[in-house]
Amino acid sequence: MQVSTPQSLVAGILLFSSSLAHAEPIEESFSEVLWDYMVNGATLTIGMGVRQMGIKVIRTSDKAEGTIVQRNEEAYFISYSTRPGYFRAHPNVGYTFKFNLSSFDADQQEVAKDVYEDIGTRASGNFFYVVPTLFYEWGNYLKTGFFTRLGIGVGLGITKFSGDIILTESIDQPRLDLNSERSELRVASGVILETRWNHWGLSVSVAGPSFENDDYEVQVQDTAIHLGYSFVF
């Protein structure tokens, strides 16, 4: 039987330590990476404010348009955004992902500029969108004190709706049937303005999916202003 000398034992320990130091780091699973990105550093905001949701339809041939909305004097909000990333060369410039899932039941049609009435038209539906948002930031969202972020983004959204609408300011015009039988991925754009002092803040957002065919352009609009309390994980 071979007996190890103290010198060979020390050499073996050093060799084993060296192999550990140069070992490849343990790779995280996809679920662990996803959990880290979606939770650590993410922001959840609960608030109350006003919201306007609806559909704007533009006829391609003559640019005649109609807008029908759901207008709420008061609305409760839960919004979520992922952990922001920043560019090394410009530490105040970064990106995040904004998510929204909502529905609407609109019965107020715009009959003149900023004048809305119930003229018998209706439109209802639901939508979901995710918008990668590029922003400029003043302050640090992880720290207490003043923080402001202005961003704009373009992503993808899914929408489904039905109803009818009039495309001019005259109620004598025939109604156009609205019908989206199936939900499809469409382009979604968004603009956000967020300002916060400690955890309390004001948020303004305009976003929603839109699409067009040979005859019409349809824009699903979601405009919201709310005061809220933000939790940063």
C-alpha positions in Angstrom: 0.0 0.0 0.0 1.3 3.4 -1.0 1.5 6.1 1.8 1.3 9.7 0.9 4.1 11.9 2.3 3.3 15.3 3.8 4.8 17.0 0.7 2.6 15.1 -1.7 -0.5 15.7 0.4 0.1 19.5 0.4 0.7 19.4 -3.3 -2.6 17.5 -3.8 -4.5 20.1 -1.7 -2.9 23.0 -3.7 -3.8 21.3 -7.0 -7.4 20.7 -5.9 -7.7 24.4 -4.7 -6.3 25.6 -8.0 -8.8 23.5 -10.0 -11.7 25.0 -7.9 -10.4 28.5 -8.6 -10.4 27.9 -12.3 -13.7 25.9 -12.4 -16.5 27.3 -14.5 -19.2 29.2 -12.5 -22.4 27.3 -11.9 -24.9 28.4 -14.5 -28.3 29.6 -13.4 -31.4 28.0 -14.8 -33.7 29.9 -17.1 -36.3 30.2 -14.4 -33.8 31.6 -12.0 -32.5 34.2 -14.4 -36.1 35.1 -15.3 -37.1 35.4 -11.7 -34.1 37.6 -11.0 -34.9 39.9 -13.8 -38.6 40.1 -13.3 -38.5 40.6 -9.5 -35.2 42.0 -8.3 -35.2 45.8 -9.0 -38.7 45.7 -10.5 -41.2 48.4 -9.6 -44.9 47.8 -8.6 -47.1 50.9 -8.3 -50.5 51.1 -6.8 -52.5 54.3 -7.3 -55.7 56.1 -8.1 -56.4 58.6 -10.9 -58.2 59.0 -14.2 -58.2 57.0 -17.3 -59.5 57.2 -20.8 -59.6 54.1 -23.1 -61.1 53.6 -26.5 -60.7 53.2 -30.2 -59.9 55.7 -32.9 -60.7 54.7 -36.5 -59.3 56.6 -39.6 -60.6 55.8 -43.1 -57.6 55.6 -45.5 -59.4 57.1 -48.6 -60.5 60.4 -47.1 -59.0 60.5 -43.6 -62.4 60.7 -42.0 -62.1 59.6 -38.4 -64.1 58.7 -35.4 -63.2 58.2 -31.7 -65.2 56.4 -29.1 -64.0 56.2 -25.6 -64.7 55.0 -22.0 -64.1 57.9 -19.7 -63.7 57.2 -16.0 -63.7 60.0 -13.4 -61.9 57.7 -11.0 -59.9 54.6 -11.6 -57.6 52.4 -9.6 -54.2 51.3 -11.1 -51.7 48.6 -10.6 -48.7 49.0 -12.9 -45.5 47.0 -13.2 -42.2 47.6 -14.9 -39.1 45.5 -15.0 -35.7 46.3 -13.5 -34.2 49.1 -15.6 -30.9 48.7 -17.5 -28.5 51.6 -18.1 -25.9 52.4 -20.8 -22.4 52.8 -19.5 -21.5 55.7 -21.6 -24.7 57.5 -20.6 -25.7 56.5 -17.0 -28.9 58.6 -17.1 -30.2 56.8 -20.2 -31.7 53.4 -19.8 -34.4 51.0 -20.8 -37.2 48.9 -19.2 -40.3 47.0 -20.2 -43.8 48.2 -19.4 -46.7 45.7 -19.2 -50.4 46.4 -19.3 -53.6 44.2 -19.4 -56.9 46.0 -19.6 -60.4 46.1 -21.1 -62.8 48.8 -22.2 -66.5 49.3 -22.7 -66.8 52.6 -24.6 -70.1 54.5 -25.3 -69.0 58.2 -25.5 -68.2 59.3 -29.1 -66.4 62.4 -30.0 -68.8 64.6 -31.9 -66.6 67.7 -31.9 -63.2 68.5 -30.7 -63.0 67.4 -27.0 -66.8 67.1 -27.0 -68.1 63.6 -26.2 -71.7 62.3 -26.3 -73.7 59.1 -26.2 -75.1 58.9 -29.7 -75.9 55.2 -29.6 -72.6 53.8 -30.8 -70.7 51.2 -28.7 -67.3 49.5 -28.7 -65.9 47.0 -26.2 -62.8 44.9 -26.1 -59.6 44.0 -24.3 -55.9 44.4 -24.9 -52.5 43.5 -23.6 -49.2 45.1 -24.6 -45.6 45.0 -23.7 -43.5 48.0 -24.7 -39.7 48.2 -24.4 -39.2 51.8 -23.2 -36.1 53.9 -23.7 -35.9 56.7 -21.1 -33.9 59.6 -19.7 -33.7 59.7 -15.9 -33.1 62.5 -13.3 -32.3 61.1 -9.9 -32.1 57.4 -9.0 -35.2 55.2 -8.7 -33.6 53.0 -6.1 -32.9 55.8 -3.7 -35.2 58.1 -1.7 -35.6 61.7 -2.8 -36.5 63.2 -6.1 -36.7 61.1 -9.2 -38.1 61.8 -12.7 -38.2 59.6 -15.8 -39.3 60.5 -19.4 -39.5 57.6 -21.9 -40.8 56.5 -25.2 -41.1 53.0 -26.7 -42.4 50.7 -29.4 -43.4 47.1 -28.8 -46.1 44.5 -29.5 -49.7 44.3 -28.4 -52.8 42.0 -28.7 -56.3 43.4 -29.0 -59.8 42.1 -29.6 -62.9 44.3 -29.9 -66.4 44.7 -31.4 -69.0 47.4 -31.8 -69.8 50.3 -34.2 -68.7 53.9 -34.7 -69.4 56.9 -36.9 -66.5 58.3 -38.8 -67.5 62.0 -39.0 -68.9 64.6 -36.7 -72.3 64.2 -38.2 -74.6 61.6 -36.7 -76.4 61.4 -40.0 -73.5 59.4 -41.5 -73.9 55.5 -41.6 -72.3 53.6 -38.9 -69.2 51.4 -39.4 -69.2 48.0 -37.8 -66.1 47.2 -35.7 -65.1 43.6 -35.4 -61.8 42.0 -34.5 -62.6 38.3 -34.5 -59.2 37.2 -33.3 -56.4 38.7 -31.3 -53.1 39.2 -33.2 -49.8 40.7 -32.4 -49.7 44.3 -33.5 -47.4 47.3 -33.1 -47.8 49.1 -29.7 -46.3 52.4 -28.8 -46.1 54.3 -25.6 -45.0 57.5 -23.9 -44.5 57.7 -20.2 -43.7 60.5 -17.7 -43.0 59.5 -14.1 -42.0 61.7 -11.2 -41.6 60.6 -7.6 -40.6 62.0 -4.2 -39.5 59.0 -2.1 -42.2 56.4 -2.8 -45.0 58.8 -3.7 -45.3 59.9 -7.3 -47.3 61.0 -10.4 -47.4 59.0 -13.6 -48.7 59.9 -17.0 -48.8 57.3 -19.8 -50.2 57.1 -23.3 -50.0 53.7 -25.0 -51.8 51.0 -27.0 -51.6 48.7 -30.0 -52.6 49.9 -33.5 -52.9 48.3 -36.9 -54.2 49.2 -40.4 -55.4 47.4 -43.6 -56.3 48.7 -47.1 -59.4 50.6 -45.8 -58.8 51.7 -42.2 -56.3 52.5 -39.5 -57.4 51.4 -36.0 -55.7 52.7 -32.9 -56.5 51.4 -29.4 -55.7 54.2 -27.0 -55.0 54.0 -23.3 -54.3 57.3 -21.6 -53.9 57.4 -17.8 -52.9 59.9 -15.1 -52.5 58.7 -11.6 -51.0 59.3 -8.2 -49.5 56.2 -6.5 -47.2 54.6 -4.1 -44.3 52.6 -5.6 -42.7 49.5 -4.2 -39.1 48.8 -5.5 -38.1 45.2 -5.0 
